[in-house]
Amino acid sequence: MKSPFPSLVRSSLMGLGVIFLSIHPVRAEPRQDAVYTLVSGRMQVDVMNPLDPECYYRGGRFSPVTTVLKVTLDGKEFLYCPMDHDPMQQNAGLAMEFDLLQTEFGPQGFAEAPDGGGFMKIGVGVLKKSGEIYACSLPFEVMERAQTDVKWEADRAIFRQTCKGVNGYAYALDAEVSVADSVITITYKLTNSGTRAFATEQYAHNFFHFDGRATGPDYEVEFPGEFDVKIPKPVIEKHGRKLHFIGEISPKMKAADAFVAAMDESRKSDSVVVRNTQAGMEIHATVSIPTARVVVHAGPSYVCPEQFVKISLNPGESREWVRAYKFQIN
């Protein structure tokens, strides 16, 4: 399939400011209070409504922007999204996060903030510092949530999020989820609206599964080229350009990871395919800019290829990128 990235970046991202001023009347209908269903032919896509107080995820880690919770193609489901969960801690589907780790690409202003002071977490807002260690799993209090707005159409959801920030750090995030045939395209434009430069790392915590099948030997993950990988638990093995699951992930094991690095440095974009050979189902996940690293995280009911991109912006600068997902039944 020909890459959609150049035209999508020009038509979707560069025009987002115009879209918010001249949006067509809302045509999408909510299937339930906190979800809107986008439709394109054979595929239905449930997108979380971040403005609903009962939305699926309400914590301070993942961004509420562009959260796709369910994908159904020809009656088959492709994403893990349990209804029984902790909305303050657990997310599902295509969950997006900035600032996972405490590095130079981590949350800006954390190190300099006093205990009890604020620091910026892109995609969420201003969090309250507690202690000297930042970890995405720690329950930092949200001092001020970023302002998030969304417009709905039958086949797309258009988001705008702004954060006045703290200590000179601020941002604006424009994003769009669009559905066409069997492809979901998510476009992003991040702008540094503050007075200080910042760096950040973004990824999608892609909770893939295939019609409820448990993670096991039917699952494989394929990369377009050669790569190096570290695999702490032997439930995953590397065979050529593929990672194979050679057994199920037990409740005692909880999860397994593969840390992928040393990919082709000349690549212009990145892709990964996750498939279930028994079900004949697969998902192609593509990023329009080279990833800094890929972590394949798996639990008993899902496989998550996490493709990380790094963004550095001076005041007034913007960066655009695209994540595309093609869903396929063979």
N, C-alpha and C positions, 0 to 999 in steps of 0.2 A: 504494500500500500504506500502510495506516495506520501511523503511527510507533509502534514498540514501546518507545520509550525510557522513558516514565513507569512502566509496569508492570515492565519489566525492572530498572530501578534499584531499585524497592521490593522486588521479590521476590528478585532475585539478589544485589544488593550489600548491602542492609541485613541479609540473612539469612546472610551468609557466615560470621560467627562461629558461628552455630548449625550450619551445614552441616558445619563441621570437627569438631564434637562429635558429630553424629548422622548421619554419612555412611553411605549404603547400601553394602553390599559391592561391591567393584569388579567390574564386568561387562564393561568394555572389554578387548579382547585386543590385545597388541602384534603388529603385522604384522612388525616386525623389532625387534631389541633396543632401539633408541633411539627408536622411534616407536610411538604408539598411534593406532589408526584409530577415529574416531567415525563413526557411521552414522545417517543419517536418510533413509529412503526412497531416492530416486534418487541421493543424494549421499554420498560418502565423503570424510572429512577426516582427514589425517595430522597429528598434533600432536607436536612434539618432546618427548621425555621428558628434562627437564633433570637428572634424577638419574642418568642413564646416563653413564658416563665416555666413551663413544664417541658422544655426541650430536652432531648436525650442526654446531652452533656452540659453541665453547668459549672465545672470546676475552673481552676486557674492555670492549668497546664496547656491543654490543646486550645487552638483558636476555634471560635464558633463559626468561622467563615468557611464556606465550601465543604461542609461536612455531608458527604453522601453516605446514607445509612443502608440503602438496599438497592440492588440491581436485579431485575428479573428479565430474562431473555427467553422467549418461547416457554415460559412457565418454569424455568430453572433459575435458581438463585446462586449468586456469585460472591456475596459478602457476608461476613460473620457479624451478627448484630443481635445479641440476646436481649430480650426485654427485661429479664431479671438481672439488674446491675446497679451499681452505685453511681448515680449521675454526677457526683462531685469528684469521682476518681477514675471511672472507667468510660472509655469511648469505644467506638466501633466503626465499621465500614471504611471509608476513606477519611481518616482523621489527620488533620494537618497541624504541625507544631513548628515554631521557631525556638531557637535558644535551648536546645536539649542539654548541652554540657557547659560546664564552667571553664571556658577557654577564651581566647581572643575573639572567637566567634560566638560567644555565649551572651547572656543577658547584659546589656550595656548599663554601666553605672553601678553594678552590684558591688564590686570591690570598694569603690569610694563611698558608697552610701553608709551612713552610721546605722548601728543596730536600731531598728524601729523606723528607719527612713525608707524612702521609696526608691525602686529601680524599675527600669522599663523592660517588660517582656513583650516582644513584638507578637501581635496576634491576639493578645489578651488585654494589656494595659499596664498599669503601674502596680507592682506588687510590693508588699512590706517585707523588708529584710529582717530575718530572724536567724542569728548565728552567722558564722563566717564561711559556711559551706553552702554552695548552691547545688541542688539536685532536683531534676524535674519531678521526682517522686515525692518531694517534701511539700507539705500543704501550706505554701505561703499564702498569707491573706491578700486578697485583692483590695487595694486601697482605692483605686479608681479604674473602672473598666473602660476600655476604648469604646467609642461610639460606633455602633454597627448598624448599617441600614441595608435593606435588601429590596430588590424589585423582582417580581415574578412574571414570567411569560410561559407559554405552553411547553417550550423546549429549552428554557434557560432560566438561570437565577443569577442576578447581577448584584454584587456586594460592594459596599464601600465602608471602610473602617478608618477612623481617624483617632489619633491619640496625641493629646497635648503634651504628654510625657512628663519628664522630671529632669532637673539639672541640665537643661539644654538638649536632652535627647527627646526626639519626637518623630512620628512617622505617619504616613497615610498608605493604606493598602487598598487597591482596587482589584477585584477578582470576579471571574465569571465562570459558572458551570454551564456547559451547553451539551445537548444530546443530539446526535445525528446518526441514524442507522444503528449500528451496534457499538458506537464509540462515544465515550464521555471525554470532553476536552475541558480542562480547567486552566484558565489563563490568570496570570498574576502580574501586577505592577506595584512594586514597593518604592515609595518615595521617602527620602530623608527630609522631613519638614522642620527639623530642629536647627540648632546653631552649632552642633558638634557632630563630627563624623562618627559613624558606627559600623560595626560588622556583625553579621548574623549568619546562622546556618538554619536552613529550612528542609524539612522532609515530610513525606506523607506516611503515616503509620497504616499501611494498606492491609486491612484484615481480609485476606482472600480465603474463601473456601468454596467448595463446589457441591451444591445441593445437599448440604448437611453432612458430608463425608468427613470422617475423622482423619487427622493428619497421620500419614503412614506411607507404606511402600508404593502406593498409587500416585504419590505426589513427586514432582520434580521441578527444578528451577533451572532455566537455561539462559546463558549469557551469549551475546553476539560474538565474543572473542575470548582469547585466553585470559586467565586471571589467576592471582594467588589468593589463598584463603586460609584462615585459621578457624578450626572447628573444635571447640572445647569438649563437646559431648559426641560420642561416636555414633549417635543415631543418624547423622548426616555424613555422606561420603561424596567426594569429588570424582566424577568420571568425565574426563575431557572438559567440555564447556558446560557441563551440567552438574548440579547438586542433586543427589538422590537421597530420599529418606528410606533407610533400610529397616526401620521399625517404627512402631507407634511411640508417641510421647506420653508417658504414663503420668498419672496425677502426682506421683512422687517426684518425677523429673521436673514437672511444671512447665518447662520451656527449654528450647534448644536454639542456639544461634550459630551463624556462620558469618565471619567478618571478611568481606571481599575487598581486595586491594590490588594494586599493580596492574590496572587495566591499560589498554592502549592509550597512550598519552596524546595521540593525534586525533582522537575521536571528537566529533563536533556535538554529539548528543549521546544519550545513554538509553538502553532499553533492557528489559528483562521479561522473560515469559515464565509464568507459573501455570502448570497444567496438572490435571488429574487424568491419568491414562485410562483408568477404568471407566470413568464417567464420560470421557471424550470431550472435556471442557477445558478451556484455557483462557488466560488473561494476558495481554501484552501491555506492559506499563512502560511508557517512554517519557523521557525528560528532554526538553529542548536544548539544555546546556549540559556540559560534562559534569558528572557528579564527583564530589570529593571522596566519597566512599559509599559502599552499600553494605547494609547489615540485613541478613535474612534471619528474621526472628520467627519462631514457630511455637505454637502451643498445641494442646490436644485437638483443637477444633479449627485452627487457622494457620496460614502461612503468610508472613508479612515481609515482602521485599521493600526495604526502607532505603530510598535513594536520596542521599544528602547533597544539597547544593549550598555553596558559600557565597554570600553577597556582602560587598563592602561599598558604602555610599558616603560621599561627602555631603555637606548641607546643600540642599536643592537638587541633588542627583536622584535618578530613578533607575531601576533595573526591571526588565520584563523577562518572564519565562513561562513555559507551558508544560503541563503534565497531561498526557493523553492515555486513555485506557480503552483497549479494544477487547470486547468480550466475544468469545467464539465457542460454538458447539460443533464438533467435528462429526 
